[in-house]
Amino acid sequence: DAGVTQSPTHLIKTRGQQVTLRCSPKSGHDTVSWYQQALGQGPQFIFQYYEEEERQRGNFPDRFSGHQFPNYSSELNVNALLLGDSALYLCASSLRGPMNTEAFFGQGTRLTVV
Amino acid sequence: AQSVTQLGSHVSVSEGALVLLRCNYSSSVPPYLFWYVQYPNQGLQLLLKYTSAATLVKGINGFEAEFKKSETSFHLTKPSAHMSDAAEYFCAVNDSGNTGKLIFGQGTTLQVKP
């Protein structure tokens, strides 16, 4: 089992550009959540996808958007990049069900905006 | 709304000493609580989770945590620290009504001195 895989691992972009990050969930999982982890901070919830729809969203602007595909993989898109978007972006997958279901995290994508 | 507070952003212990990382939560409903560990440049790995079955929860790598409702706490302990335990530790609560959406604390950096 490959677990949760994210690509790319590192990315450098210029302010104003757009970026797409990708995530493949753990086998058998149907729900994908995205988190932003700024340096020295805990992860902050961006949004969650289930059945190809955004189900819940955190306090992030519309510049952050996503998509989930029929195979449950997901993309995170960020438009008009700002310096403050520099962070580790984590994807977590889980199986829709009881509240105690644990989330499995990928290694993350380190985004640097210059 | 749920929230998590981790007391102490940095904890330093000697190898072989007791590890105690503090976590307090705020929740209007019975919480589901998790401890995750993050090694440098890696994603999050689940250490243990509280699911209301037992107040003392044992996890991987010799860690355990005790849920105390009266104190709204879920502190993480390990009897004897090992050098390999040096990492960032995050306490998280599952947002009510939404499987997989986690609210994280700010994290505690554990330093283990030889």
Interface residues (C-beta under 8 A of the other chain):
Chain A: V4 Q6 T31 S33 Y35 G40 Q41 G42 P43 Q44 F45 Q48 R55 Q56 L90 A92 S94 R96 G97 P98 M99 N100 T101 E102 A103 F104 F105 G106 Q107 G108 R110
Chain B: Y32 F34 Y36 N41 Q42 G43 L44 Q45 L46 K49 T51 S52 F90 A92 N94 D95 S96 N98 T99 G100 K101 L102 I103 F104 G105 Q106 G107
